[in-house]
Amino acid sequence: MNPLVNPAALFRFRIPCRRRKKLWPPAAWDLDESCRLPAFAPAAGVPDLMDLFLAWNEEGLGVRAVARGVGNVRWCQPTKPEDSDGLHLWIATRPTGESHRAGRFCRRLAFLPTGGGRNADKPVAVAAIIPRTSEVPTELPEGSIPIESKLTADGWQIDAFISAAALPGWDPIELPRLGFFAALIDRRLGRVPFCAPPEFPWESDPTTWAELELV
């Protein structure tokens, strides 16, 4: 019998995000095992399909996501990012913890393991729409998120660097915390959120997001 209230809904997650000197390229970056985020899938009642690593410095955020158990068929359409397979991140650089609507300091990003380039076989990072947003952020600058990917028989790995230019309001010294949410989106499996039940309005409501502490 399912509980009336999902246990994950009882907590406001605050997650340390560690500072690292070098965050790009992946072959030389300082993202290591200590940058792995805790797995909240059991608490949220969703499949544990993705390992997520994050680190920061004054220039931006380094991200690694490793998906498994999602097969080798991928639907990635940069012109339809909200529905595309891959890693999706919601980031608020000026979180208030009170507004149920995203504003100009909130950004949704879709990291697609394929679908980019002339032959649609390259990884790509694109901005996606946050429903019910009160004020849209500035346009994502071209080239502001370098990205690499590796495809496997049952999933993918994405490495990316979200530069400060891609994050409206980014100022980690003045405000060393971020509103943060992540989800794995897969055409076959659906939407698999990072730390909330699938039926929660995390796609549009910043009060359902976790908080990253830039330490």
C-alpha contacts under 8 A as a table, 3 or more apart, distances in Angstrom:
res1	aa1	res2	aa2	distance
3	P	6	N	6.22
5	V	9	A	7.02
6	N	9	A	5.55
6	N	10	L	7.50
6	N	43	A	7.64
6	N	44	A	6.58
6	N	45	G	7.53
6	N	197	P	6.89
7	P	10	L	5.59
7	P	11	F	7.72
7	P	43	A	5.88
7	P	44	A	6.71
8	A	11	F	5.88
8	A	40	F	7.91
8	A	43	A	5.18
8	A	44	A	4.98
8	A	195	C	6.71
8	A	196	A	5.89
8	A	197	P	7.26
9	A	12	R	7.75
9	A	44	A	7.80
9	A	196	A	6.59
9	A	197	P	7.61
12	R	209	W	7.95
12	R	210	A	6.22
12	R	211	E	7.78
13	F	210	A	4.88
13	F	211	E	6.16
14	R	210	A	5.99
14	R	211	E	4.67
14	R	212	L	5.84
14	R	213	E	6.83
15	I	37	L	7.46
15	I	210	A	7.50
15	I	211	E	6.11
15	I	212	L	4.88
15	I	213	E	5.93
16	P	212	L	5.72
16	P	213	E	4.70
16	P	214	L	6.23
16	P	215	V	6.25
17	C	35	C	6.92
17	C	54	L	6.29
17	C	55	A	5.51
17	C	56	W	6.84
17	C	212	L	5.99
17	C	213	E	5.62
17	C	214	L	4.96
17	C	215	V	5.89
18	R	35	C	6.37
18	R	54	L	7.47
18	R	55	A	5.05
18	R	56	W	6.24
18	R	214	L	6.14
18	R	215	V	5.15
19	R	55	A	5.58
19	R	56	W	4.79
19	R	57	N	5.40
19	R	214	L	6.92
19	R	215	V	6.11
20	R	23	L	6.75
20	R	30	D	5.83
20	R	31	L	6.98
20	R	55	A	6.12
20	R	56	W	5.99
20	R	57	N	5.98
21	K	30	D	6.83
21	K	57	N	6.42
22	K	28	A	7.45
22	K	29	W	4.98
22	K	30	D	5.56
22	K	57	N	7.99
23	L	26	P	7.08
23	L	28	A	7.88
23	L	29	W	4.74
23	L	30	D	6.19
23	L	31	L	6.89
23	L	55	A	7.63
23	L	56	W	7.56
23	L	57	N	7.84
23	L	61	L	7.42
23	L	62	G	5.40
23	L	161	F	6.84
24	W	27	A	7.75
24	W	28	A	6.77
24	W	29	W	5.34
24	W	62	G	7.39
24	W	160	A	7.98
24	W	161	F	6.51
25	P	28	A	5.67
25	P	29	W	5.85
26	P	29	W	4.99
26	P	31	L	8.00
26	P	159	D	6.84
31	L	34	S	7.93
31	L	35	C	6.20
31	L	53	F	7.39
31	L	54	L	7.28
31	L	55	A	6.49
31	L	62	G	7.43
32	D	35	C	5.54
32	D	36	R	7.43
32	D	53	F	7.91
33	E	36	R	5.49
33	E	53	F	7.79
35	C	53	F	5.20
35	C	54	L	5.53
35	C	55	A	6.17
36	R	51	D	7.24
36	R	52	L	5.80
36	R	53	F	4.20
36	R	54	L	6.59
37	L	51	D	7.55
37	L	52	L	5.74
37	L	53	F	5.73
37	L	54	L	7.13
39	A	42	P	7.51
39	A	48	D	7.47
39	A	51	D	7.56
39	A	194	F	7.87
40	F	43	A	5.41
40	F	44	A	6.26
40	F	194	F	6.49
40	F	195	C	5.26
41	A	44	A	5.07
41	A	45	G	5.93
41	A	46	V	5.16
41	A	47	P	6.12
41	A	48	D	5.30
41	A	193	P	7.89
41	A	194	F	6.38
41	A	195	C	6.30
42	P	45	G	5.10
42	P	46	V	6.35
42	P	47	P	7.39
42	P	48	D	7.19
43	A	46	V	7.95
43	A	195	C	7.54
44	A	194	F	7.89
44	A	195	C	5.71
44	A	196	A	5.11
44	A	197	P	5.12
45	G	197	P	6.59
46	V	192	V	6.50
46	V	193	P	7.39
46	V	197	P	7.20
46	V	198	P	7.64
47	P	192	V	7.23
49	L	67	A	5.70
49	L	68	R	5.42
49	L	69	G	6.32
49	L	70	V	7.67
50	M	65	A	6.61
50	M	66	V	5.42
50	M	67	A	4.42
50	M	68	R	6.35
50	M	184	L	7.32
51	D	65	A	5.66
51	D	66	V	5.12
51	D	67	A	6.65
52	L	63	V	7.44
52	L	64	R	5.85
52	L	65	A	4.61
52	L	66	V	6.60
53	F	63	V	5.73
53	F	64	R	4.99
53	F	65	A	6.37
54	L	61	L	6.93
54	L	62	G	5.60
54	L	63	V	4.83
54	L	64	R	6.63
55	A	61	L	5.76
55	A	62	G	5.20
55	A	63	V	6.90
56	W	59	E	7.66
56	W	60	G	5.75
56	W	61	L	4.44
56	W	62	G	6.06
56	W	214	L	7.07
57	N	60	G	5.62
57	N	61	L	6.67
58	E	164	A	7.76
58	E	171	D	7.74
58	E	172	P	6.58
58	E	173	I	7.93
59	E	163	S	5.86
59	E	164	A	5.49
60	G	161	F	7.05
60	G	162	I	5.56
60	G	163	S	4.38
60	G	164	A	4.75
61	L	161	F	5.76
61	L	162	I	5.05
61	L	163	S	6.47
61	L	164	A	7.88
62	G	159	D	7.71
62	G	160	A	6.04
62	G	161	F	4.59
62	G	162	I	6.33
63	V	158	I	7.83
63	V	159	D	5.70
63	V	160	A	5.21
63	V	161	F	6.17
63	V	162	I	7.70
64	R	157	Q	7.21
64	R	158	I	5.61
64	R	159	D	4.51
64	R	160	A	6.55
65	A	87	L	7.18
65	A	157	Q	5.64
65	A	158	I	5.23
65	A	159	D	6.68
66	V	155	G	7.65
66	V	156	W	6.01
66	V	157	Q	4.40
66	V	158	I	6.55
67	A	70	V	7.03
67	A	155	G	5.13
67	A	156	W	5.32
67	A	157	Q	6.24
67	A	184	L	7.99
68	R	71	G	7.57
68	R	154	D	5.54
68	R	155	G	4.58
68	R	156	W	6.89
69	G	154	D	5.14
69	G	155	G	6.08
70	V	154	D	5.45
70	V	155	G	5.20
70	V	186	D	7.28
70	V	188	R	7.93
70	V	189	L	7.47
71	G	153	A	6.31
71	G	154	D	3.94
71	G	155	G	5.47
72	N	151	L	7.77
72	N	152	T	6.88
72	N	153	A	5.37
72	N	154	D	5.34
72	N	155	G	5.98
74	R	85	D	6.15
74	R	114	T	7.79
74	R	186	D	7.66
74	R	187	R	7.48
75	W	84	S	5.82
75	W	85	D	5.47
75	W	186	D	7.77
75	W	187	R	6.52
76	C	81	P	7.56
76	C	84	S	4.71
76	C	85	D	5.43
76	C	86	G	7.58
76	C	112	L	6.12
76	C	113	P	7.57
76	C	114	T	6.15
76	C	115	G	5.10
77	Q	80	K	5.23
77	Q	81	P	6.13
77	Q	84	S	5.78
77	Q	115	G	5.81
78	P	81	P	5.22
78	P	84	S	7.52
78	P	112	L	7.76
78	P	115	G	6.54
78	P	116	G	6.95
78	P	124	V	7.44
78	P	126	V	6.73
80	K	83	D	5.99
80	K	84	S	6.40
81	P	84	S	5.01
81	P	110	A	6.06
81	P	126	V	6.93
81	P	127	A	7.45
81	P	128	A	5.73
82	E	110	A	7.29
82	E	128	A	5.75
82	E	129	I	6.88
83	D	185	I	7.38
83	D	187	R	7.72
84	S	110	A	7.83
84	S	112	L	7.14
84	S	185	I	6.84
84	S	186	D	7.15
84	S	187	R	7.31
85	D	112	L	6.37
85	D	113	P	7.91
85	D	184	L	7.49
85	D	185	I	5.02
85	D	186	D	4.57
85	D	187	R	6.17
86	G	110	A	6.86
86	G	111	F	5.68
86	G	112	L	4.74
86	G	113	P	6.22
86	G	184	L	5.91
86	G	185	I	5.53
86	G	186	D	6.70
87	L	110	A	5.97
87	L	111	F	5.10
87	L	112	L	6.67
87	L	158	I	7.99
87	L	182	A	7.20
87	L	183	A	6.12
87	L	184	L	5.00
87	L	185	I	6.54
88	H	108	R	7.12
88	H	109	L	5.67
88	H	110	A	4.54
88	H	111	F	6.14
88	H	182	A	5.59
88	H	183	A	5.26
88	H	184	L	6.27
88	H	185	I	7.12
89	L	108	R	5.63
89	L	109	L	5.23
89	L	110	A	6.59
89	L	180	F	7.29
89	L	181	F	5.73
89	L	182	A	4.49
89	L	183	A	6.65
90	W	106	C	7.11
90	W	107	R	5.76
90	W	108	R	4.45
90	W	109	L	6.53
90	W	179	G	7.68
90	W	180	F	5.55
90	W	181	F	4.95
90	W	182	A	6.25
91	I	106	C	5.59
91	I	107	R	5.29
91	I	108	R	6.43
91	I	178	L	6.63
91	I	179	G	5.46
91	I	180	F	4.75
91	I	181	F	6.69
92	A	95	P	5.43
92	A	105	F	5.59
92	A	106	C	4.22
92	A	107	R	6.42
92	A	178	L	5.55
92	A	179	G	4.52
92	A	180	F	6.46
92	A	206	P	7.90
93	T	105	F	5.66
93	T	106	C	6.59
93	T	167	L	7.07
93	T	168	P	6.99
93	T	169	G	5.68
93	T	170	W	5.61
93	T	171	D	7.67
93	T	177	R	7.39
93	T	178	L	5.12
93	T	179	G	6.57
94	R	105	F	6.01
94	R	106	C	7.80
94	R	169	G	6.73
94	R	170	W	8.00
94	R	175	L	7.46
94	R	178	L	6.74
94	R	179	G	7.51
95	P	177	R	7.85
95	P	178	L	6.21
95	P	179	G	5.38
95	P	206	P	8.00
96	T	99	S	6.72
97	G	206	P	7.02
97	G	207	T	5.38
98	E	207	T	6.24
99	S	102	A	7.31
99	S	205	D	7.77
99	S	206	P	6.85
99	S	207	T	6.65
100	H	204	S	7.66
100	H	205	D	4.75
100	H	206	P	5.74
100	H	207	T	5.82
101	R	132	R	6.27
101	R	133	T	5.43
101	R	134	S	6.08
101	R	204	S	6.50
101	R	205	D	5.48
101	R	206	P	6.45
102	A	105	F	7.75
102	A	106	C	5.79
102	A	130	I	7.15
102	A	132	R	7.28
102	A	133	T	4.67
102	A	134	S	6.01
102	A	135	E	7.26
102	A	204	S	6.69
102	A	205	D	6.64
102	A	206	P	6.13
103	G	106	C	5.51
103	G	133	T	5.78
103	G	134	S	5.21
103	G	135	E	4.70
103	G	136	V	6.18
103	G	137	P	7.07
104	R	107	R	7.72
104	R	134	S	7.71
104	R	135	E	5.06
104	R	136	V	5.02
104	R	137	P	4.10
104	R	138	T	7.31
104	R	168	P	7.32
105	F	137	P	6.17
105	F	167	L	7.56
105	F	168	P	5.36
105	F	169	G	5.85
106	C	136	V	7.98
106	C	137	P	6.68
106	C	168	P	7.53
107	R	127	A	7.39
107	R	128	A	7.94
107	R	130	I	7.75
107	R	137	P	6.71
107	R	167	L	7.02
107	R	168	P	7.82
108	R	127	A	5.90
108	R	128	A	5.36
108	R	129	I	6.58
108	R	130	I	6.40
109	L	125	A	6.82
109	L	126	V	5.81
109	L	127	A	4.63
109	L	128	A	5.62
110	A	125	A	5.67
110	A	126	V	5.38
110	A	127	A	6.15
110	A	128	A	6.31
111	F	123	P	7.42
111	F	124	V	6.02
111	F	125	A	4.51
111	F	126	V	6.68
111	F	158	I	7.50
112	L	115	G	6.87
112	L	123	P	5.54
112	L	124	V	5.37
112	L	125	A	6.23
113	P	122	K	7.05
113	P	123	P	4.48
113	P	124	V	6.79
113	P	148	E	7.81
113	P	149	S	5.52
113	P	150	K	7.40
113	P	151	L	7.39
113	P	156	W	6.79
113	P	157	Q	7.40
113	P	158	I	6.34
114	T	120	A	6.49
114	T	121	D	5.03
114	T	122	K	4.77
114	T	123	P	4.27
114	T	124	V	6.67
114	T	149	S	7.76
115	G	119	N	7.88
115	G	120	A	4.07
115	G	121	D	5.25
115	G	122	K	5.83
115	G	123	P	6.29
115	G	124	V	6.93
116	G	119	N	7.27
116	G	120	A	4.45
116	G	121	D	5.81
116	G	122	K	4.55
116	G	123	P	5.46
116	G	124	V	5.24
117	G	120	A	4.98
117	G	121	D	6.33
117	G	122	K	5.38
117	G	123	P	7.84
118	R	121	D	7.78
119	N	122	K	7.66
122	K	149	S	7.87
123	P	147	I	6.47
123	P	148	E	6.06
123	P	149	S	5.95
124	V	147	I	6.50
125	A	145	I	6.54
125	A	146	P	7.81
125	A	147	I	6.93
126	V	140	L	7.70
127	A	140	L	6.44
130	I	133	T	5.86
130	I	203	E	6.49
130	I	204	S	5.53
131	P	203	E	7.01
131	P	204	S	5.13
132	R	204	S	6.33
133	T	136	V	6.43
133	T	204	S	7.19
137	P	168	P	6.83
138	T	168	P	7.04
140	L	144	S	7.40
140	L	165	A	7.97
140	L	166	A	5.71
141	P	144	S	5.58
141	P	165	A	6.91
141	P	166	A	6.40
142	E	145	I	7.90
143	G	146	P	6.41
144	S	162	I	6.76
144	S	163	S	5.69
144	S	165	A	6.17
144	S	166	A	5.75
145	I	160	A	6.56
145	I	161	F	5.44
145	I	162	I	4.92
145	I	163	S	6.08
145	I	166	A	7.12
146	P	160	A	5.71
146	P	161	F	5.68
146	P	162	I	7.43
147	I	158	I	7.18
147	I	159	D	5.69
147	I	160	A	4.26
147	I	161	F	6.66
148	E	158	I	5.88
148	E	159	D	5.19
148	E	160	A	6.35
149	S	156	W	7.02
149	S	157	Q	5.40
149	S	158	I	4.43
149	S	159	D	6.14
150	K	156	W	5.60
150	K	157	Q	5.04
150	K	158	I	6.65
151	L	155	G	6.33
151	L	156	W	4.44
151	L	157	Q	6.49
152	T	155	G	5.12
152	T	156	W	5.37
152	T	157	Q	7.93
162	I	166	A	6.27
162	I	167	L	7.58
163	S	166	A	5.51
163	S	167	L	7.05
164	A	167	L	5.20
164	A	168	P	7.60
164	A	170	W	6.03
165	A	168	P	7.04
167	L	170	W	5.52
171	D	174	E	5.64
171	D	175	L	5.99
171	D	176	P	7.50
172	P	175	L	5.06
172	P	176	P	4.50
172	P	177	R	7.10
172	P	214	L	7.18
173	I	176	P	5.76
176	P	213	E	6.16
176	P	214	L	5.06
176	P	215	V	7.60
177	R	211	E	6.69
177	R	212	L	5.34
177	R	213	E	4.55
177	R	214	L	5.59
178	L	211	E	5.57
178	L	212	L	5.00
178	L	213	E	6.74
178	L	214	L	7.84
179	G	206	P	7.22
179	G	209	W	6.16
179	G	210	A	5.94
179	G	211	E	4.70
179	G	212	L	6.33
180	F	209	W	5.50
180	F	210	A	5.14
180	F	211	E	5.50
180	F	212	L	6.33
181	F	194	F	6.76
181	F	195	C	7.64
181	F	202	W	7.78
181	F	209	W	5.15
181	F	210	A	5.97
182	A	193	P	6.25
182	A	194	F	5.20
182	A	195	C	7.90
183	A	191	R	6.71
183	A	192	V	5.48
183	A	193	P	4.18
183	A	194	F	5.24
184	L	191	R	6.13
184	L	192	V	5.11
184	L	193	P	6.37
184	L	194	F	7.63
185	I	189	L	7.56
185	I	190	G	5.81
185	I	191	R	4.65
185	I	192	V	6.14
186	D	189	L	5.25
186	D	190	G	5.06
186	D	191	R	6.44
187	R	190	G	5.63
189	L	192	V	7.70
191	R	198	P	6.90
192	V	198	P	6.59
193	P	196	A	5.96
193	P	197	P	6.90
193	P	198	P	6.13
195	C	210	A	7.62
196	A	200	F	6.70
196	A	202	W	7.49
196	A	208	T	7.52
197	P	200	F	5.59
200	F	208	T	7.75
201	P	204	S	5.87
201	P	205	D	5.76
201	P	208	T	7.30
202	W	205	D	5.17
202	W	206	P	6.85
202	W	208	T	5.48
202	W	209	W	6.56
205	D	208	T	5.88
205	D	209	W	7.49
206	P	209	W	5.28
